[in-house]
Amino acid sequence: MVDHEQRRRELAGAVWRVIVRDGVADVSIRAVAAESGWSSGALRHYFATRAELLAFACEEVIGQVTARVSAMRPTGSLRQAAGEVLLQTMPVDEERHTEASIAFAFLALGLGDPALARVQRLHFTTMYELCLRLIAQLVPGPVDTTPETLAHRLHAVVDGLTVHVLAGHLSSDEMVAQLNAYLDEL
């Protein structure tokens, strides 16, 4: 019996490989079919359009990161735990670099395609909600700034550092040091 969800995940993996190797502009039904060893017709059985295929691939990245974060059982201080959680979303190793590359490839795509804009909003909303939960734990007392504002700032720091690593302006180690410095300031 065919496991359709497993096949869809295999196709998402093929999309990820094409994005990492060739860039998101080169993702097509034909390119993903070739990467996965499937025919274009077989692939279209699962995804009728390029946008559907790309949206699913990005949703899989979001789900993969969310599952990894949910499975964590951090030890140490709240501050250390927050850093460990955030680093699960940032490009500190090859797997997370690939995930971040895929997620950020959707920024430009979401501007012109409503289906991809929905996935982009899901990515941003999921990350903001994570930052808001972390801020609630890290900054429990009254402060001059709302938790929502602090969460937006934390989200901006995480995304900014991620973009700098993806663009080659920071190393992963430098990114971790900057994240730690910001968390220490909180």
HUNORVEN-V478239 format. One record per pair of residues at least 4 apart in sequence whose C-alpha atoms are under 8 Angstrom apart, sorted by the first residue. I is the first residue (numbers start at 1). J is the second residue. Records with the same first field share a line. If there is no record, write none. Layout:
I = J ; J
//
This chain:
3 = 7
4 = 8
5 = 9
6 = 10
7 = 11
8 = 12 ; 46
9 = 13 ; 57 ; 60
10 = 14 ; 36
11 = 15 ; 32 ; 36 ; 43 ; 57
12 = 16 ; 53 ; 56 ; 57 ; 60
13 = 17 ; 57
14 = 18 ; 32 ; 35 ; 36
15 = 19 ; 27 ; 32 ; 53 ; 54 ; 57
16 = 20 ; 57 ; 98 ; 102
17 = 21 ; 35
18 = 22 ; 23 ; 24 ; 26 ; 27 ; 31 ; 32 ; 35
19 = 23 ; 24 ; 25 ; 26 ; 27 ; 102
20 = 24 ; 98 ; 101 ; 102
22 = 26 ; 27
23 = 27
24 = 102 ; 105
26 = 31
27 = 31 ; 32 ; 50 ; 54
28 = 32 ; 50
29 = 33 ; 40 ; 43 ; 44 ; 49 ; 50 ; 53
30 = 34 ; 39 ; 40
31 = 35
32 = 36
33 = 37 ; 38 ; 39 ; 40 ; 43
34 = 38 ; 39
38 = 42 ; 43
39 = 43
40 = 44
41 = 45
42 = 46
43 = 47
44 = 48 ; 49
47 = 52 ; 53
48 = 52 ; 53
49 = 53
50 = 54
51 = 55 ; 113 ; 115 ; 116
52 = 56 ; 115
53 = 57
54 = 58 ; 116
55 = 59 ; 115 ; 116 ; 119
56 = 60
57 = 61
58 = 62 ; 102 ; 103 ; 106 ; 119
59 = 63 ; 119
60 = 64
61 = 65 ; 99 ; 102 ; 103
62 = 66 ; 103 ; 123
63 = 67
64 = 68
65 = 69 ; 88 ; 89
66 = 70
67 = 71
68 = 72 ; 88
69 = 85 ; 88
72 = 85
74 = 81 ; 84 ; 85
75 = 80 ; 81
76 = 80 ; 81
77 = 81
78 = 82 ; 137 ; 138
79 = 83 ; 138 ; 183 ; 184
80 = 84
81 = 85
82 = 86 ; 134 ; 138
83 = 87 ; 179 ; 180 ; 183
84 = 88
85 = 89
86 = 90 ; 158
87 = 91 ; 92 ; 176
88 = 96
89 = 96 ; 100
90 = 96 ; 97 ; 100 ; 158 ; 162
91 = 95 ; 96 ; 97 ; 98 ; 99 ; 100 ; 162 ; 165 ; 166 ; 172
92 = 96 ; 97 ; 172 ; 173 ; 176
93 = 97 ; 172
94 = 98
95 = 99
96 = 100
97 = 101 ; 166
98 = 102
99 = 103
100 = 104 ; 162 ; 166
101 = 105 ; 166
102 = 106
103 = 107 ; 120 ; 123
105 = 109
106 = 110 ; 116 ; 117 ; 119 ; 120
107 = 111 ; 120
108 = 112
109 = 113 ; 116 ; 117
110 = 114 ; 115 ; 116 ; 117 ; 118 ; 119 ; 120
111 = 117
112 = 117
113 = 117
114 = 118
115 = 119
116 = 120
117 = 121
118 = 122
119 = 123
120 = 124
121 = 125
122 = 126
123 = 127
124 = 128
125 = 129
126 = 130
127 = 131 ; 155
128 = 132 ; 151 ; 152 ; 155
129 = 133
130 = 134
131 = 135 ; 151 ; 152 ; 154 ; 155
132 = 136 ; 147 ; 148 ; 150 ; 151 ; 152
133 = 137
134 = 138 ; 151
135 = 139 ; 140 ; 147 ; 150 ; 151
136 = 140 ; 147
138 = 186
139 = 143 ; 147 ; 186
145 = 149 ; 150
146 = 150
147 = 151
148 = 152
149 = 153
150 = 154
151 = 155
152 = 156
153 = 157
154 = 158
155 = 159
156 = 160
157 = 161 ; 179
158 = 162 ; 179
159 = 163
160 = 164
161 = 165 ; 170 ; 175 ; 178 ; 179
162 = 166 ; 175
163 = 167
164 = 168 ; 169 ; 170
165 = 169 ; 170 ; 171 ; 172 ; 175
170 = 174 ; 175
171 = 175
172 = 176
173 = 177
174 = 178
175 = 179
176 = 180
177 = 181
178 = 182
179 = 183
180 = 184
181 = 185
182 = 186
//
